[in-house]
Amino acid sequence: MKFQIGDKVVVKHTNDEGDVIDIINDKMVMLEVRGVKFPAYIDQLEFPYFKRFTEQRLFPEKKEKKYIDDLKVEKKKVEKRVADGVWMTFIPILDTDEFGDDVVEDLKIHLVNRTEFAYHFTYELSYVGKDGFAFKNEIKSFEDFYIHDIPFENLNDSPLFSVEFSLAPPDKRKAPYYETFLKLKAKQVFTKIQQIREKGEATFSYKLFDIYPDKAIEEDLLDITKLTKAGYKIYDAAHTRQHLEPAKQQIDLHIEVLHPDPDKLSTLEMLTLQLQTFEKYLDLAIAHHQPSMIAIHGVGSGKLREEIHEILKLRREVKTFVNQYHPSFGYGATEIYFKI
């Protein structure tokens, strides 16, 4: 390794001086330049004394005489930090295969906060058919926070990243929490890696959000007389559940059950009707505080099942769900369990 932790280095393209704070692998190091941490390839760096030596002239130029009246007062430059949101950054970790080619073995995942606020966050990574990873911590303003590494091959298992943020400390004017989601596909990441290689960059990033949202405005004042005159029924909010449509323990989503003449529907219309029905009864089950529910989707091509599972992953009220053999439905149903 050309550089060691603690070495002073210069970034060739920008002439910025910084310190090596970590060794990522034999081709990359982590730098800190004026308080900002980022990875860099070692072939983009050099030692300051080497740069100064190559810039030295054999015969120094004759200096012009300067008088006090000619001297301008130099203003000190103030480095302004740019607030452009919260990002999830990925660092591809390369290794050499048996043919001497560089291949990506792992992805280092960082949470990058480029805002004026600190946040508590809950990070969750889930896969299709695999156990995931969960992690809680706090990230300060303008901080780069390393989370963990994932094997590059895991991209084939449709990873879903979810990060829930809340302000630290809380602010009554802001939302109590804010959820973000990022779903990656292997082909999408391959393209990103190819792009950063062509540009000579070391990372690629996805923005999670720009600005932490304000608290939703609640309409405290509502003239209900106009509603009653228009024929609407007004109920006491404390008894809302009494006036909801009943929930179902099992919902059959076969198109023959939902439509009297399914042959008239296109494939897209069928799927839309099935998903709308599922979300309706999912919302009713949650509103009635039902502990569980079974969605009967059949086996078929698996498209309806996949869409249902994607919806369930994004619902915070869902504790867990499973598509396993059921004595009544075989593998054609998903059992859903709610947080109660």
BELPESUL-V420395 format. One record per backbone hydrogen bond with DSSP energy under -0.5 kcal/mol. NH is the residue of the N-H (numbers start at 1). CO is the residue of the C=O. E is the energy in kcal/mol with one decimal. If there is no record, write none. Layout:
((NH/CO/E) (NH/CO/E))
This chain:
((6/20/-3.2) (7/4/-2.1) (9/18/-2.5) (10/46/-3.0) (11/16/-2.7) (12/10/-0.6) (12/44/-2.5) (14/11/-0.5) (15/11/-2.9) (18/9/-2.4) (19/32/-2.0) (20/7/-2.2) (21/19/-0.6) (21/30/-2.7) (22/30/-1.2) (24/22/-0.6) (24/28/-1.2) (25/28/-1.8) (29/40/-2.4) (30/22/-2.9) (31/29/-0.5) (31/38/-3.1) (32/19/-1.8) (33/36/-2.8) (34/32/-0.5) (36/33/-2.0) (38/31/-1.9) (40/29/-2.5) (42/27/-2.2) (44/41/-1.8) (45/42/-1.5) (46/10/-1.6) (48/8/-0.6) (51/47/-1.8) (52/48/-2.5) (53/49/-2.3) (54/50/-2.3) (55/51/-1.2) (56/52/-0.8) (56/53/-0.8) (60/58/-0.5) (70/67/-1.7) (71/67/-0.8) (71/68/-0.6) (74/72/-0.6) (79/77/-0.6) (80/78/-0.6) (81/79/-0.5) (83/81/-0.6) (84/82/-0.8) (84/114/-1.0) (85/114/-1.2) (86/209/-2.6) (87/112/-2.8) (88/206/-2.7) (89/87/-0.5) (89/110/-2.8) (90/204/-3.0) (91/108/-2.3) (92/90/-0.6) (92/202/-0.5) (93/106/-2.8) (94/92/-0.6) (95/103/-2.6) (97/95/-0.5) (97/101/-2.6) (100/97/-1.9) (103/95/-3.3) (105/93/-2.9) (105/103/-0.6) (106/93/-1.1) (107/150/-2.3) (108/91/-2.6) (109/148/-2.5) (110/89/-2.7) (110/108/-0.5) (111/145/-3.2) (112/87/-2.8) (112/110/-0.5) (113/111/-0.6) (113/143/-2.9) (114/85/-2.1) (114/112/-0.8) (119/139/-2.5) (120/166/-3.0) (121/137/-2.8) (122/164/-2.0) (123/121/-0.5) (123/135/-3.5) (124/162/-2.8) (125/133/-3.1) (126/160/-2.1) (127/130/-0.9) (128/157/-2.3) (129/127/-0.8) (130/127/-0.5) (133/125/-2.2) (135/123/-2.5) (137/121/-2.0) (139/119/-2.7) (142/113/-0.6) (142/115/-0.7) (143/113/-0.7) (143/140/-1.1) (145/111/-3.4) (145/143/-0.6) (146/144/-0.6) (147/109/-2.9) (148/109/-0.8) (150/107/-2.0) (152/105/-2.6) (154/151/-1.6) (155/152/-1.7) (156/153/-1.7) (157/154/-1.9) (158/155/-1.0) (160/126/-2.7) (161/182/-3.4) (162/124/-2.8) (163/180/-2.2) (164/122/-2.3) (165/163/-0.5) (165/178/-3.1) (166/120/-2.1) (168/118/-2.2) (174/171/-1.8) (175/213/-2.1) (178/165/-2.4) (180/163/-2.0) (182/161/-2.7) (184/159/-1.5) (186/155/-0.6) (189/185/-2.0) (190/186/-2.5) (191/187/-1.9) (192/188/-1.7) (193/189/-2.6) (194/190/-2.2) (195/191/-2.1) (196/192/-2.3) (197/193/-1.9) (198/194/-1.9) (199/195/-1.5) (200/196/-0.8) (200/197/-0.6) (201/196/-2.8) (204/90/-1.8) (206/88/-2.2) (208/86/-3.0) (209/86/-1.4) (215/173/-2.7) (220/218/-1.2) (222/220/-0.6) (224/222/-1.2) (227/223/-0.6) (228/224/-2.4) (229/225/-2.2) (230/226/-1.3) (231/228/-1.3) (232/227/-2.3) (235/233/-0.5) (239/236/-2.0) (240/237/-1.4) (242/239/-0.9) (243/239/-0.6) (243/240/-1.7) (244/241/-1.0) (251/294/-2.5) (253/251/-0.6) (253/296/-2.8) (257/254/-1.6) (258/254/-1.2) (259/255/-1.9) (262/259/-0.6) (264/261/-1.7) (265/262/-1.6) (270/266/-2.4) (271/267/-2.2) (272/268/-2.5) (273/269/-2.3) (274/270/-2.3) (275/271/-2.5) (276/272/-2.5) (277/273/-2.2) (278/274/-2.2) (279/275/-2.7) (280/276/-2.0) (281/277/-2.1) (282/278/-2.1) (283/279/-2.4) (284/280/-1.9) (285/281/-2.1) (286/282/-2.0) (287/283/-2.6) (288/284/-2.1) (289/286/-1.5) (290/285/-3.0) (293/336/-2.2) (294/249/-2.5) (295/334/-2.5) (296/251/-2.7) (296/294/-0.6) (297/295/-0.8) (297/332/-1.5) (298/332/-2.7) (302/299/-0.8) (306/302/-2.3) (307/303/-2.2) (308/304/-2.3) (309/305/-2.4) (310/306/-2.0) (311/307/-1.9) (312/308/-2.3) (313/309/-1.8) (314/310/-0.8) (314/311/-0.9) (315/312/-1.1) (316/314/-0.7) (318/315/-1.4) (319/317/-0.5) (319/337/-2.2) (320/337/-1.7) (322/335/-2.2) (324/322/-0.6) (326/330/-2.2) (330/326/-2.7) (332/329/-2.2) (334/295/-2.3) (335/322/-2.7) (336/293/-3.3) (337/320/-2.8) (338/291/-2.4) (339/317/-2.8) (340/338/-0.6))
